[in-house]
Amino acid sequence: MAGIDISETTGRIDLLFNNAERYSSMMCQPKPHVIGIGDGGNEIGLGKVQELVTRDVPKGDLIGSELQLRPFYLRWGSNWGGYVLAA
């Protein structure tokens, strides 16, 4: 987490999460369950704790996610958190 802006070379996946309910209703599908899993504050969904990330994580003001999801899970390793949730 170097604090380098890579938004010009990455997709806007936040749009999928922000509009998940609207997209599902357009396709006559049930509302999807979206979950944030993170370990450093820059993961999607951890905007719920943006103040803590800004205060306690190095370069948190640069890397902190703005997207808020409920629920979200903080884990030592976000990949491990995803494995646990999938199991």
N, CA, C and O atoms as a GROMACS GRO file, in nm:
protein
  348
    1MET      N    1   0.083  -0.117   0.000
    1MET     CA    2   0.000   0.000   0.000
    1MET      C    3   0.088   0.124   0.000
    1MET      O    4   0.112   0.187   0.103
    2ALA      N    5   0.135   0.155  -0.118
    2ALA     CA    6   0.231   0.264  -0.132
    2ALA      C    7   0.164   0.401  -0.139
    2ALA      O    8   0.233   0.503  -0.134
    3GLY      N    9   0.033   0.406  -0.150
    3GLY     CA   10  -0.034   0.533  -0.161
    3GLY      C   11  -0.028   0.592  -0.300
    3GLY      O   12  -0.046   0.712  -0.318
    4ILE      N   13  -0.005   0.508  -0.400
    4ILE     CA   14   0.002   0.552  -0.538
    4ILE      C   15  -0.136   0.536  -0.602
    4ILE      O   16  -0.199   0.431  -0.591
    5ASP      N   17  -0.183   0.640  -0.669
    5ASP     CA   18  -0.314   0.636  -0.735
    5ASP      C   19  -0.304   0.554  -0.863
    5ASP      O   20  -0.233   0.591  -0.956
    6ILE      N   21  -0.375   0.442  -0.866
    6ILE     CA   22  -0.376   0.356  -0.985
    6ILE      C   23  -0.513   0.354  -1.052
    6ILE      O   24  -0.541   0.266  -1.133
    7SER      N   25  -0.597   0.451  -1.019
    7SER     CA   26  -0.735   0.450  -1.070
    7SER      C   27  -0.743   0.461  -1.222
    7SER      O   28  -0.842   0.416  -1.280
    8GLU      N   29  -0.643   0.518  -1.288
    8GLU     CA   30  -0.647   0.529  -1.434
    8GLU      C   31  -0.626   0.394  -1.502
    8GLU      O   32  -0.660   0.378  -1.619
    9THR      N   33  -0.571   0.298  -1.429
    9THR     CA   34  -0.543   0.167  -1.490
    9THR      C   35  -0.627   0.055  -1.431
    9THR      O   36  -0.603  -0.062  -1.460
   10THR      N   37  -0.724   0.089  -1.349
   10THR     CA   38  -0.810  -0.013  -1.289
   10THR      C   39  -0.956   0.017  -1.318
   10THR      O   40  -0.993   0.132  -1.343
   11GLY      N   41  -1.037  -0.086  -1.315
   11GLY     CA   42  -1.180  -0.071  -1.340
   11GLY      C   43  -1.253  -0.012  -1.220
   11GLY      O   44  -1.202  -0.016  -1.108
   12ARG      N   45  -1.370   0.040  -1.244
   12ARG     CA   46  -1.453   0.101  -1.138
   12ARG      C   47  -1.544  -0.005  -1.078
   12ARG      O   48  -1.666   0.002  -1.092
   13ILE      N   49  -1.486  -0.102  -1.011
   13ILE     CA   50  -1.564  -0.210  -0.951
   13ILE      C   51  -1.656  -0.158  -0.841
   13ILE      O   52  -1.755  -0.223  -0.806
   14ASP      N   53  -1.624  -0.042  -0.786
   14ASP     CA   54  -1.711   0.016  -0.685
   14ASP      C   55  -1.851   0.041  -0.739
   14ASP      O   56  -1.949   0.039  -0.664
   15LEU      N   57  -1.862   0.065  -0.870
   15LEU     CA   58  -1.994   0.087  -0.929
   15LEU      C   59  -2.082  -0.037  -0.918
   15LEU      O   60  -2.203  -0.026  -0.899
   16LEU      N   61  -2.022  -0.156  -0.928
   16LEU     CA   62  -2.099  -0.279  -0.912
   16LEU      C   63  -2.157  -0.290  -0.773
   16LEU      O   64  -2.273  -0.330  -0.756
   17PHE      N   65  -2.078  -0.256  -0.674
   17PHE     CA   66  -2.125  -0.264  -0.536
   17PHE      C   67  -2.226  -0.155  -0.504
   17PHE      O   68  -2.326  -0.180  -0.436
   18ASN      N   69  -2.200  -0.034  -0.552
   18ASN     CA   70  -2.291   0.077  -0.525
   18ASN      C   71  -2.427   0.057  -0.590
   18ASN      O   72  -2.529   0.104  -0.539
   19ASN      N   73  -2.430  -0.014  -0.702
   19ASN     CA   74  -2.555  -0.030  -0.777
   19ASN      C   75  -2.606  -0.174  -0.780
   19ASN      O   76  -2.692  -0.206  -0.862
   20ALA      N   77  -2.557  -0.258  -0.692
   20ALA     CA   78  -2.594  -0.400  -0.694
   20ALA      C   79  -2.746  -0.420  -0.683
   20ALA      O   80  -2.803  -0.501  -0.756
   21GLU      N   81  -2.810  -0.349  -0.594
   21GLU     CA   82  -2.954  -0.365  -0.576
   21GLU      C   83  -3.030  -0.321  -0.701
   21GLU      O   84  -3.125  -0.387  -0.743
   22ARG      N   85  -2.990  -0.210  -0.759
   22ARG     CA   86  -3.058  -0.159  -0.879
   22ARG      C   87  -3.041  -0.256  -0.996
   22ARG      O   88  -3.137  -0.285  -1.068
   23TYR      N   89  -2.917  -0.307  -1.016
   23TYR     CA   90  -2.892  -0.401  -1.125
   23TYR      C   91  -2.973  -0.529  -1.107
   23TYR      O   92  -3.026  -0.582  -1.205
   24SER      N   93  -2.982  -0.579  -0.985
   24SER     CA   94  -3.055  -0.704  -0.963
   24SER      C   95  -3.203  -0.685  -0.991
   24SER      O   96  -3.267  -0.776  -1.045
   25SER      N   97  -3.260  -0.570  -0.956
   25SER     CA   98  -3.402  -0.549  -0.984
   25SER      C   99  -3.428  -0.533  -1.133
   25SER      O  100  -3.533  -0.574  -1.182
   26MET      N  101  -3.332  -0.475  -1.206
   26MET     CA  102  -3.347  -0.462  -1.351
   26MET      C  103  -3.348  -0.599  -1.418
   26MET      O  104  -3.413  -0.617  -1.521
   27MET      N  105  -3.278  -0.695  -1.360
   27MET     CA  106  -3.269  -0.829  -1.418
   27MET      C  107  -3.365  -0.926  -1.349
   27MET      O  108  -3.357  -1.047  -1.370
   28CYS      N  109  -3.457  -0.872  -1.266
   28CYS     CA  110  -3.556  -0.953  -1.195
   28CYS      C  111  -3.490  -1.064  -1.113
   28CYS      O  112  -3.536  -1.177  -1.110
   29GLN      N  113  -3.382  -1.028  -1.048
   29GLN     CA  114  -3.308  -1.121  -0.963
   29GLN      C  115  -3.322  -1.077  -0.818
   29GLN      O  116  -3.344  -0.959  -0.791
   30PRO      N  117  -3.307  -1.170  -0.724
   30PRO     CA  118  -3.310  -1.128  -0.584
   30PRO      C  119  -3.194  -1.036  -0.550
   30PRO      O  120  -3.090  -1.039  -0.616
   31LYS      N  121  -3.213  -0.955  -0.448
   31LYS     CA  122  -3.108  -0.863  -0.406
   31LYS      C  123  -2.983  -0.941  -0.367
   31LYS      O  124  -2.992  -1.035  -0.287
   32PRO      N  125  -2.869  -0.905  -0.422
   32PRO     CA  126  -2.746  -0.978  -0.389
   32PRO      C  127  -2.696  -0.942  -0.250
   32PRO      O  128  -2.724  -0.834  -0.198
   33HIS      N  129  -2.622  -1.032  -0.190
   33HIS     CA  130  -2.556  -1.007  -0.063
   33HIS      C  131  -2.414  -0.962  -0.094
   33HIS      O  132  -2.339  -1.035  -0.160
   34VAL      N  133  -2.377  -0.847  -0.049
   34VAL     CA  134  -2.242  -0.797  -0.071
   34VAL      C  135  -2.174  -0.783   0.064
   34VAL      O  136  -2.234  -0.735   0.161
   35ILE      N  137  -2.049  -0.824   0.070
   35ILE     CA  138  -1.974  -0.826   0.194
   35ILE      C  139  -1.835  -0.770   0.167
   35ILE      O  140  -1.773  -0.804   0.066
   36GLY      N  141  -1.787  -0.687   0.255
   36GLY     CA  142  -1.650  -0.637   0.246
   36GLY      C  143  -1.560  -0.716   0.340
   36GLY      O  144  -1.596  -0.740   0.456
   37ILE      N  145  -1.445  -0.756   0.292
   37ILE     CA  146  -1.346  -0.826   0.374
   37ILE      C  147  -1.214  -0.752   0.356
   37ILE      O  148  -1.168  -0.734   0.244
   38GLY      N  149  -1.155  -0.709   0.465
   38GLY     CA  150  -1.033  -0.632   0.450
   38GLY      C  151  -0.934  -0.651   0.562
   38GLY      O  152  -0.966  -0.703   0.668
   39ASP      N  153  -0.812  -0.606   0.534
   39ASP     CA  154  -0.706  -0.614   0.634
   39ASP      C  155  -0.622  -0.486   0.642
   39ASP      O  156  -0.542  -0.470   0.734
   40GLY      N  157  -0.641  -0.396   0.546
   40GLY     CA  158  -0.555  -0.279   0.547
   40GLY      C  159  -0.629  -0.147   0.533
   40GLY      O  160  -0.568  -0.041   0.547
   41GLY      N  161  -0.757  -0.152   0.504
   41GLY     CA  162  -0.836  -0.029   0.492
   41GLY      C  163  -0.862   0.015   0.350
   41GLY      O  164  -0.949   0.099   0.327
   42ASN      N  165  -0.789  -0.041   0.254
   42ASN     CA  166  -0.810   0.000   0.115
   42ASN      C  167  -0.906  -0.092   0.042
   42ASN      O  168  -0.935  -0.069  -0.075
   43GLU      N  169  -0.956  -0.194   0.107
   43GLU     CA  170  -1.046  -0.290   0.041
   43GLU      C  171  -1.188  -0.233   0.032
   43GLU      O  172  -1.230  -0.151   0.114
   44ILE      N  173  -1.259  -0.278  -0.071
   44ILE     CA  174  -1.397  -0.233  -0.091
   44ILE      C  175  -1.480  -0.267   0.032
   44ILE      O  176  -1.474  -0.378   0.085
   45GLY      N  177  -1.555  -0.170   0.077
   45GLY     CA  178  -1.644  -0.189   0.190
   45GLY      C  179  -1.594  -0.131   0.320
   45GLY      O  180  -1.673  -0.112   0.413
   46LEU      N  181  -1.466  -0.103   0.329
   46LEU     CA  182  -1.412  -0.056   0.456
   46LEU      C  183  -1.425   0.094   0.475
   46LEU      O  184  -1.362   0.151   0.564
   47GLY      N  185  -1.505   0.158   0.392
   47GLY     CA  186  -1.535   0.299   0.414
   47GLY      C  187  -1.608   0.321   0.545
   47GLY      O  188  -1.608   0.432   0.597
   48LYS      N  189  -1.669   0.216   0.599
   48LYS     CA  190  -1.736   0.225   0.729
   48LYS      C  191  -1.639   0.262   0.840
   48LYS      O  192  -1.679   0.319   0.941
   49VAL      N  193  -1.512   0.230   0.822
   49VAL     CA  194  -1.410   0.258   0.924
   49VAL      C  195  -1.304   0.353   0.869
   49VAL      O  196  -1.188   0.349   0.912
   50GLN      N  197  -1.342   0.438   0.776
   50GLN     CA  198  -1.248   0.528   0.710
   50GLN      C  199  -1.177   0.618   0.810
   50GLN      O  200  -1.058   0.646   0.794
   51GLU      N  201  -1.247   0.664   0.911
   51GLU     CA  202  -1.185   0.750   1.011
   51GLU      C  203  -1.071   0.677   1.084
   51GLU      O  204  -0.965   0.735   1.108
   52LEU      N  205  -1.094   0.550   1.118
   52LEU     CA  206  -0.991   0.471   1.184
   52LEU      C  207  -0.873   0.446   1.091
   52LEU      O  208  -0.757   0.453   1.133
   53VAL      N  209  -0.903   0.417   0.965
   53VAL     CA  210  -0.796   0.393   0.867
   53VAL      C  211  -0.711   0.518   0.851
   53VAL      O  212  -0.588   0.510   0.850
   54THR      N  213  -0.776   0.632   0.838
   54THR     CA  214  -0.703   0.758   0.821
   54THR      C  215  -0.613   0.784   0.941
   54THR      O  216  -0.500   0.832   0.926
   55ARG      N  217  -0.663   0.753   1.059
   55ARG     CA  218  -0.588   0.780   1.181
   55ARG      C  219  -0.477   0.678   1.210
   55ARG      O  220  -0.368   0.715   1.254
   56ASP      N  221  -0.505   0.548   1.185
   56ASP     CA  222  -0.418   0.442   1.236
   56ASP      C  223  -0.336   0.367   1.132
   56ASP      O  224  -0.244   0.293   1.169
   57VAL      N  225  -0.365   0.382   1.005
   57VAL     CA  226  -0.294   0.307   0.901
   57VAL      C  227  -0.198   0.402   0.829
   57VAL      O  228  -0.237   0.513   0.792
   58PRO      N  229  -0.073   0.360   0.809
   58PRO     CA  230   0.019   0.445   0.734
   58PRO      C  231  -0.039   0.480   0.596
   58PRO      O  232  -0.084   0.392   0.522
   59LYS      N  233  -0.037   0.607   0.564
   59LYS     CA  234  -0.093   0.660   0.438
   59LYS      C  235  -0.243   0.633   0.427
   59LYS      O  236  -0.298   0.630   0.316
   60GLY      N  237  -0.309   0.613   0.540
   60GLY     CA  238  -0.452   0.583   0.540
   60GLY      C  239  -0.536   0.688   0.472
   60GLY      O  240  -0.640   0.657   0.413
   61ASP      N  241  -0.493   0.814   0.479
   61ASP     CA  242  -0.568   0.920   0.411
   61ASP      C  243  -0.562   0.906   0.260
   61ASP      O  244  -0.650   0.957   0.190
   62LEU      N  245  -0.459   0.838   0.209
   62LEU     CA  246  -0.447   0.817   0.064
   62LEU      C  247  -0.511   0.687   0.017
   62LEU      O  248  -0.565   0.681  -0.093
   63ILE      N  249  -0.504   0.583   0.100
   63ILE     CA  250  -0.548   0.450   0.055
   63ILE      C  251  -0.686   0.410   0.102
   63ILE      O  252  -0.742   0.313   0.051
   64GLY      N  253  -0.742   0.482   0.198
   64GLY     CA  254  -0.869   0.440   0.258
   64GLY      C  255  -0.983   0.431   0.158
   64GLY      O  256  -1.002   0.519   0.074
   65SER      N  257  -1.058   0.323   0.167
   65SER     CA  258  -1.174   0.304   0.082
   65SER      C  259  -1.287   0.398   0.125
   65SER      O  260  -1.304   0.424   0.244
   66GLU      N  261  -1.361   0.448   0.030
   66GLU     CA  262  -1.478   0.531   0.060
   66GLU      C  263  -1.607   0.451   0.057
   66GLU      O  264  -1.707   0.492   0.115
   67LEU      N  265  -1.604   0.338  -0.010
   67LEU     CA  266  -1.725   0.257  -0.026
   67LEU      C  267  -1.759   0.186   0.105
   67LEU      O  268  -1.674   0.117   0.163
   68GLN      N  269  -1.882   0.204   0.151
   68GLN     CA  270  -1.926   0.144   0.276
   68GLN      C  271  -2.017   0.024   0.248
   68GLN      O  272  -2.115   0.036   0.175
   69LEU      N  273  -1.983  -0.089   0.306
   69LEU     CA  274  -2.066  -0.208   0.296
   69LEU      C  275  -2.098  -0.260   0.435
   69LEU      O  276  -2.019  -0.243   0.528
   70ARG      N  277  -2.214  -0.322   0.448
   70ARG     CA  278  -2.249  -0.393   0.570
   70ARG      C  279  -2.298  -0.528   0.529
   70ARG      O  280  -2.386  -0.536   0.443
   71PRO      N  281  -2.249  -0.633   0.581
   71PRO     CA  282  -2.143  -0.635   0.682
   71PRO      C  283  -2.005  -0.622   0.619
   71PRO      O  284  -1.990  -0.638   0.498
   72PHE      N  285  -1.908  -0.596   0.700
   72PHE     CA  286  -1.769  -0.603   0.657
   72PHE      C  287  -1.693  -0.674   0.768
   72PHE      O  288  -1.729  -0.667   0.886
   73TYR      N  289  -1.588  -0.742   0.729
   73TYR     CA  290  -1.507  -0.820   0.822
   73TYR      C  291  -1.362  -0.777   0.813
   73TYR      O  292  -1.304  -0.771   0.705
   74LEU      N  293  -1.305  -0.747   0.928
   74LEU     CA  294  -1.162  -0.718   0.935
   74LEU      C  295  -1.089  -0.845   0.973
   74LEU      O  296  -1.126  -0.911   1.070
   75ARG      N  297  -0.988  -0.878   0.899
   75ARG     CA  298  -0.910  -1.000   0.924
   75ARG      C  299  -0.763  -0.968   0.909
   75ARG      O  300  -0.725  -0.870   0.845
   76TRP      N  301  -0.680  -1.052   0.968
   76TRP     CA  302  -0.535  -1.034   0.956
   76TRP      C  303  -0.494  -1.038   0.810
   76TRP      O  304  -0.409  -0.959   0.768
   77GLY      N  305  -0.551  -1.126   0.735
   77GLY     CA  306  -0.529  -1.134   0.592
   77GLY      C  307  -0.664  -1.141   0.522
   77GLY      O  308  -0.742  -1.231   0.550
   78SER      N  309  -0.691  -1.047   0.433
   78SER     CA  310  -0.823  -1.046   0.370
   78SER      C  311  -0.849  -1.172   0.288
   78SER      O  312  -0.962  -1.218   0.280
   79ASN      N  313  -0.745  -1.228   0.226
   79ASN     CA  314  -0.764  -1.353   0.152
   79ASN      C  315  -0.808  -1.464   0.246
   79ASN      O  316  -0.898  -1.542   0.214
   80TRP      N  317  -0.746  -1.471   0.362
   80TRP     CA  318  -0.783  -1.574   0.460
   80TRP      C  319  -0.926  -1.553   0.508
   80TRP      O  320  -1.000  -1.650   0.528
   81GLY      N  321  -0.965  -1.429   0.526
   81GLY     CA  322  -1.102  -1.399   0.565
   81GLY      C  323  -1.201  -1.448   0.460
   81GLY      O  324  -1.308  -1.498   0.495
   82GLY      N  325  -1.166  -1.433   0.333
   82GLY     CA  326  -1.251  -1.482   0.224
   82GLY      C  327  -1.260  -1.634   0.224
   82GLY      O  328  -1.366  -1.690   0.200
   83TYR      N  329  -1.149  -1.700   0.252
   83TYR     CA  330  -1.150  -1.847   0.258
   83TYR      C  331  -1.240  -1.895   0.371
   83TYR      O  332  -1.317  -1.989   0.353
   84VAL      N  333  -1.230  -1.831   0.486
   84VAL     CA  334  -1.312  -1.869   0.602
   84VAL      C  335  -1.460  -1.850   0.569
   84VAL      O  336  -1.542  -1.936   0.600
   85LEU      N  337  -1.492  -1.739   0.508
   85LEU     CA  338  -1.632  -1.711   0.474
   85LEU      C  339  -1.684  -1.811   0.372
   85LEU      O  340  -1.800  -1.852   0.379
   86ALA      N  341  -1.601  -1.850   0.277
   86ALA     CA  342  -1.642  -1.945   0.174
   86ALA      C  343  -1.660  -2.087   0.230
   86ALA      O  344  -1.739  -2.166   0.177
   87ALA      N  345  -1.587  -2.119   0.335
   87ALA     CA  346  -1.595  -2.254   0.392
   87ALA      C  347  -1.721  -2.270   0.464
   87ALA      O  348  -1.747  -2.377   0.520
   0.00000   0.00000   0.00000
